[in-house]
Amino acid sequence: MLASDLRGTLVMTADAMPDAQDPWWVISSAAVALHGVAPITVGDVDLLMSVGDARRLMDKLSVAPIEDGPSAMFRSTLFARWETPHLVVEIMAGFHVATGAGWTEVLPRTRVPIIVQGRVVYVPDRVELAGMLRLFGRPKDLERVRLLTSQV
């Protein structure tokens, strides 16, 4: 059962996406929750999409890209925070994570539709999501992997 703030945020996110021309995904903790893992804490919704769709969505939502540059671990070609929903939605396009091999693009190959109050939200499948979280490597991500792989 999804928390009401997450459910409402996902509905608003799905409602904002009908004009998307390319695949998009919810990733990280919200995706883990969408796979039915509980308990899981979701502080925001990470939305991964193409650069073109991100530009169109930011214009539609009147959200400006954030230009403060990449962190030591993550960078995006386009990044913005949509703060209208209950939980902040982080819009990411051209998303990369720092690995031992350099910057690695995070672009899921799988796309699982999950229905939330009559809306379709897409997430990577469990195996790919666990691999993505392992790649991120932070303690909270590794705990999400443990929960995701122990609750099948």
Backbone bond lengths (Angstrom), bond angles and torsions (degrees), N, CA, C in turn:
res aa  C-N    CA-C-N  psi(-1)  N-CA   C-N-CA  omega(-1)  CA-C   N-CA-C  phi
1 M - - - 1.460 - - 1.533 109.10 -
2 L 1.303 116.30 122.55 1.464 120.91 179.90 1.525 110.47 -77.31
3 A 1.318 116.56 142.41 1.467 121.55 174.57 1.524 108.62 -61.71
4 S 1.319 116.93 149.64 1.467 120.47 -174.94 1.529 112.42 -62.57
5 D 1.347 118.40 -36.55 1.464 119.34 179.49 1.526 111.20 -67.08
6 L 1.330 117.12 -37.98 1.460 120.77 177.01 1.524 110.16 -68.68
7 R 1.309 116.92 -46.08 1.467 121.31 179.42 1.532 110.41 -56.68
8 G 1.323 117.06 -47.93 1.465 120.72 179.73 1.520 112.57 -62.80
9 T 1.321 116.50 -39.67 1.470 121.06 179.00 1.524 110.52 -66.28
10 L 1.326 117.26 -41.38 1.462 120.58 179.40 1.524 111.69 -66.42
11 V 1.330 117.34 -37.21 1.467 120.92 176.38 1.529 109.42 -63.03
12 M 1.324 117.26 -46.06 1.469 120.48 178.94 1.525 111.03 -62.83
13 T 1.323 116.24 -38.55 1.462 120.59 179.25 1.527 110.24 -64.86
14 A 1.316 117.09 -50.14 1.472 120.54 179.37 1.523 110.91 -60.26
15 D 1.331 117.00 -39.68 1.472 121.04 179.49 1.530 111.84 -64.61
16 A 1.330 117.30 -25.34 1.471 121.39 -179.81 1.531 112.08 -83.78
17 M 1.334 118.07 -8.93 1.463 121.54 -168.88 1.535 117.37 -102.20
18 P 1.330 122.18 4.11 1.477 118.62 -173.52 1.529 114.03 -63.34
19 D 1.319 118.13 -20.83 1.464 120.54 -179.03 1.527 112.89 -91.69
20 A 1.328 117.49 3.00 1.468 120.09 -179.83 1.525 109.61 -60.96
21 Q 1.318 115.57 133.80 1.462 121.00 -179.51 1.521 111.88 -98.18
22 D 1.316 117.17 -16.83 1.451 122.55 -177.37 1.524 109.43 -124.16
23 P 1.337 117.05 164.00 1.471 119.26 177.18 1.532 111.91 -59.41
24 W 1.314 115.58 148.34 1.458 122.25 175.94 1.522 108.33 -139.55
25 W 1.317 115.52 158.28 1.457 121.54 -176.62 1.522 110.88 -144.00
26 V 1.314 115.79 150.02 1.456 123.19 162.11 1.524 104.71 -94.00
27 I 1.341 116.93 131.46 1.460 120.96 -178.72 1.534 109.95 -124.20
28 S 1.298 116.12 -177.43 1.469 125.38 176.15 1.526 112.39 63.01
29 S 1.342 116.81 -142.00 1.467 120.35 -170.60 1.522 113.04 -61.57
30 A 1.329 118.15 -37.94 1.470 119.72 179.66 1.522 110.42 -64.87
31 A 1.334 117.47 -36.92 1.467 120.37 177.49 1.522 110.73 -66.73
32 V 1.330 116.79 -38.93 1.458 120.57 176.89 1.530 109.31 -60.46
33 A 1.327 116.77 -44.81 1.468 121.03 178.09 1.531 110.96 -62.70
34 L 1.334 117.03 -39.38 1.466 120.43 179.30 1.524 112.12 -65.84
35 H 1.314 117.05 -24.70 1.467 120.95 174.77 1.529 111.56 -79.86
36 G 1.329 116.89 3.40 1.457 120.86 174.26 1.515 115.47 90.63
37 V 1.329 117.14 9.93 1.462 120.52 -179.91 1.525 109.27 -75.41
38 A 1.327 115.58 133.14 1.461 120.87 177.37 1.528 108.14 -147.98
39 P 1.302 118.76 146.85 1.464 125.91 -6.74 1.528 110.31 -79.69
40 I 1.313 115.71 147.21 1.462 121.81 175.76 1.519 107.41 -143.74
41 T 1.324 116.41 137.03 1.455 121.57 177.72 1.525 108.47 -92.50
42 V 1.312 116.22 126.44 1.463 121.83 178.26 1.520 107.46 -118.99
43 G 1.328 116.37 113.66 1.457 121.06 -178.12 1.516 113.33 -94.20
44 D 1.336 116.15 -22.66 1.458 121.61 178.22 1.513 107.88 -158.78
45 V 1.323 116.14 175.41 1.460 121.60 178.43 1.518 107.34 -116.58
46 D 1.337 115.90 121.90 1.460 121.67 178.48 1.520 108.45 -94.99
47 L 1.328 115.97 118.55 1.458 123.33 -175.81 1.518 108.56 -112.76
48 L 1.322 116.21 117.37 1.457 122.54 -176.92 1.521 109.27 -106.97
49 M 1.345 116.49 130.88 1.461 120.41 -177.27 1.512 110.61 -156.33
50 S 1.335 115.77 177.24 1.461 120.68 178.43 1.529 110.40 -72.51
51 V 1.321 115.64 160.88 1.470 120.68 179.04 1.523 110.48 -61.32
52 G 1.338 117.83 -44.57 1.467 120.58 -179.83 1.509 112.34 -61.18
53 D 1.336 116.70 -46.16 1.470 120.05 178.26 1.518 111.49 -65.16
54 A 1.334 117.38 -37.93 1.469 120.26 178.89 1.526 110.30 -63.36
55 R 1.328 117.38 -43.04 1.475 119.84 177.95 1.528 110.97 -60.03
56 R 1.336 115.71 -47.40 1.474 119.62 -179.62 1.529 111.27 -62.93
57 L 1.339 116.67 -41.65 1.456 119.93 -179.71 1.526 111.42 -65.67
58 M 1.332 116.65 -43.06 1.470 119.95 178.98 1.523 110.70 -61.58
59 D 1.326 117.17 -40.35 1.475 120.43 176.84 1.524 110.07 -63.60
60 K 1.334 116.54 -46.71 1.469 121.67 -178.59 1.525 111.32 -59.75
61 L 1.343 116.56 -39.91 1.463 121.39 -176.65 1.528 113.09 -90.64
62 S 1.336 116.94 -1.13 1.469 122.40 -175.31 1.530 111.20 54.92
63 V 1.325 114.95 47.00 1.458 122.52 179.14 1.524 107.50 -113.13
64 A 1.331 116.08 128.74 1.467 120.24 -179.10 1.526 110.28 -89.49
65 P 1.336 116.50 142.92 1.463 118.82 174.80 1.524 110.51 -63.10
66 I 1.306 115.40 148.25 1.465 121.27 177.27 1.520 107.08 -94.98
67 E 1.318 116.06 128.25 1.466 121.32 -172.79 1.525 113.71 -109.14
68 D 1.331 118.15 25.56 1.465 118.19 -175.03 1.528 113.58 -84.88
69 G 1.328 117.50 14.15 1.458 121.13 172.12 1.507 114.27 79.81
70 P 1.332 115.60 170.67 1.457 120.23 -177.41 1.520 111.67 -72.64
71 S 1.329 114.88 155.09 1.461 119.52 170.95 1.524 106.80 -85.08
72 A 1.309 116.86 -179.58 1.464 120.02 177.66 1.530 111.28 -66.54
73 M 1.340 116.90 -25.25 1.468 121.02 -175.83 1.513 114.63 -105.41
74 F 1.336 117.73 -32.03 1.462 121.17 -171.66 1.519 110.47 -132.64
75 R 1.318 115.50 148.83 1.461 120.49 171.09 1.521 108.11 -150.70
76 S 1.321 115.15 153.42 1.460 121.90 178.38 1.516 108.65 -136.13
77 T 1.319 116.55 145.77 1.464 120.92 173.07 1.520 108.79 -62.49
78 L 1.332 116.65 -42.99 1.466 123.09 174.66 1.522 108.03 -131.02
79 F 1.328 115.95 137.27 1.456 121.30 179.14 1.515 108.17 -145.53
80 A 1.331 116.34 137.00 1.464 121.19 176.29 1.523 108.79 -151.81
81 R 1.310 114.77 161.06 1.462 121.85 176.81 1.530 108.80 -119.84
82 W 1.335 115.19 117.83 1.469 121.91 176.05 1.522 106.34 -93.47
83 E 1.319 116.33 111.89 1.456 120.95 -170.65 1.521 113.85 -103.25
84 T 1.327 118.05 5.68 1.467 121.22 179.72 1.530 113.27 -71.31
85 P 1.346 118.92 -43.04 1.478 118.86 -179.43 1.530 112.21 -65.53
86 H 1.331 114.99 172.29 1.472 121.05 179.35 1.528 111.05 -56.56
87 L 1.331 116.12 -44.49 1.461 121.64 174.85 1.525 107.88 -107.35
88 V 1.311 117.49 145.74 1.464 121.26 176.81 1.526 108.81 -64.20
89 V 1.340 115.60 137.11 1.463 121.23 173.94 1.524 106.85 -104.91
90 E 1.332 115.85 118.92 1.457 121.16 176.73 1.521 107.99 -92.45
91 I 1.317 115.85 114.65 1.460 123.13 -178.68 1.516 107.71 -91.75
92 M 1.345 115.77 122.01 1.459 120.43 -175.87 1.525 109.97 -129.25
93 A 1.328 115.73 133.69 1.459 121.72 174.78 1.520 108.11 -135.75
94 G 1.315 116.51 141.18 1.465 119.27 -175.02 1.513 110.17 62.82
95 F 1.323 116.24 45.94 1.470 123.35 -174.08 1.527 110.28 -81.54
96 H 1.334 115.90 131.00 1.467 122.97 -179.66 1.522 109.96 -131.80
97 V 1.330 115.43 150.87 1.460 122.39 174.94 1.529 107.89 -122.05
98 A 1.327 115.72 142.34 1.465 120.73 177.60 1.524 109.13 -77.12
99 T 1.336 115.01 128.58 1.462 120.87 177.20 1.524 107.96 -129.90
100 G 1.311 116.68 176.49 1.453 120.80 177.21 1.527 112.21 -59.78
101 A 1.334 116.18 -24.02 1.468 121.51 179.89 1.528 112.03 -91.86
102 G 1.326 117.77 5.15 1.473 121.38 -177.22 1.520 110.16 105.97
103 W 1.322 116.26 -160.31 1.459 121.43 -179.52 1.526 109.51 -74.90
104 T 1.327 115.95 126.54 1.461 122.64 -178.70 1.523 108.90 -117.19
105 E 1.333 116.44 125.45 1.467 119.66 179.57 1.519 110.20 -70.48
106 V 1.322 115.16 138.95 1.462 122.24 175.92 1.524 106.19 -103.45
107 L 1.337 115.23 106.59 1.460 121.25 -179.29 1.527 107.48 -143.48
108 P 1.327 116.58 99.16 1.467 119.50 -176.16 1.530 112.33 -57.82
109 R 1.327 114.77 150.69 1.461 121.82 175.15 1.521 110.66 -100.98
110 T 1.331 116.47 -25.54 1.461 120.62 -179.54 1.520 109.29 -99.85
111 R 1.329 115.49 156.52 1.469 120.24 -177.90 1.522 108.15 -149.68
112 V 1.322 115.46 103.20 1.453 121.76 -177.26 1.529 108.95 -101.57
113 P 1.337 117.92 120.63 1.463 119.62 177.06 1.532 110.40 -79.95
114 I 1.328 115.52 133.36 1.463 121.22 176.89 1.527 107.02 -127.59
115 I 1.316 115.75 131.47 1.470 121.04 -177.61 1.528 109.67 -87.16
116 V 1.329 115.29 127.21 1.464 122.50 176.07 1.521 106.60 -126.65
117 Q 1.303 116.56 110.14 1.469 122.66 -178.59 1.529 111.54 46.20
118 G 1.319 116.61 49.92 1.454 121.77 175.98 1.518 115.20 79.82
119 R 1.319 117.73 -0.22 1.468 121.64 178.03 1.524 109.02 -107.56
120 V 1.333 115.91 151.25 1.456 120.48 178.37 1.529 109.15 -98.27
121 V 1.325 115.10 127.68 1.458 122.89 175.24 1.527 105.91 -121.02
122 Y 1.325 117.05 136.61 1.461 121.14 -176.81 1.522 111.13 -105.58
123 V 1.332 115.15 139.63 1.463 122.66 176.79 1.528 108.37 -136.32
124 P 1.337 117.41 157.26 1.466 119.10 170.29 1.533 108.96 -66.64
125 D 1.339 117.46 156.01 1.458 118.60 176.21 1.530 109.91 -66.08
126 R 1.323 116.73 167.32 1.471 121.89 -174.13 1.523 112.36 -56.43
127 V 1.329 116.99 -44.22 1.465 120.38 -176.63 1.525 110.17 -65.05
128 E 1.325 116.56 -46.86 1.465 119.20 -179.25 1.529 111.39 -67.73
129 L 1.322 117.23 -39.04 1.470 120.56 178.13 1.527 110.35 -62.67
130 A 1.324 117.51 -42.66 1.471 120.42 178.12 1.526 110.31 -62.04
131 G 1.325 117.69 -40.97 1.462 120.87 177.77 1.518 112.19 -63.84
132 M 1.321 116.14 -39.71 1.463 121.36 178.21 1.535 110.24 -63.31
133 L 1.321 116.21 -44.92 1.464 120.46 -179.94 1.530 111.26 -65.64
134 R 1.343 117.11 -37.08 1.468 120.35 175.37 1.526 110.27 -62.60
135 L 1.324 116.14 -39.98 1.464 121.38 178.65 1.535 110.39 -61.03
136 F 1.333 116.71 -40.11 1.473 120.38 177.85 1.529 109.86 -63.43
137 G 1.329 116.62 -41.86 1.454 122.42 168.33 1.513 118.28 73.77
138 R 1.322 118.48 -0.33 1.467 118.97 179.19 1.527 109.17 -73.24
139 P 1.331 118.15 155.06 1.469 119.67 179.75 1.528 112.81 -52.51
140 K 1.328 118.67 -42.08 1.471 119.75 -179.49 1.524 111.24 -65.71
141 D 1.335 117.43 -33.47 1.464 120.07 178.61 1.526 110.70 -71.38
142 L 1.333 116.75 -39.25 1.460 120.12 178.93 1.527 111.02 -66.91
143 E 1.323 117.20 -33.33 1.470 120.59 174.78 1.531 109.62 -67.27
144 R 1.313 117.73 -37.86 1.469 121.19 176.71 1.527 110.73 -63.46
145 V 1.341 116.41 -38.52 1.464 120.55 176.55 1.521 109.66 -61.86
146 R 1.327 116.27 -45.36 1.467 120.38 179.83 1.524 110.57 -58.35
147 L 1.319 116.31 -47.37 1.476 120.51 179.93 1.526 110.93 -64.61
148 L 1.310 116.52 -43.20 1.466 121.53 -176.94 1.528 111.15 -64.66
149 T 1.311 116.58 -39.86 1.464 119.45 -176.45 1.523 113.17 -86.84
150 S 1.336 117.94 -14.55 1.462 120.21 178.87 1.520 112.24 -93.08
151 Q 1.342 117.32 -15.31 1.471 120.89 -178.48 1.534 108.96 -116.25
152 V 1.297 115.67 81.87 1.474 119.41 -179.83 1.504 109.43 -105.65
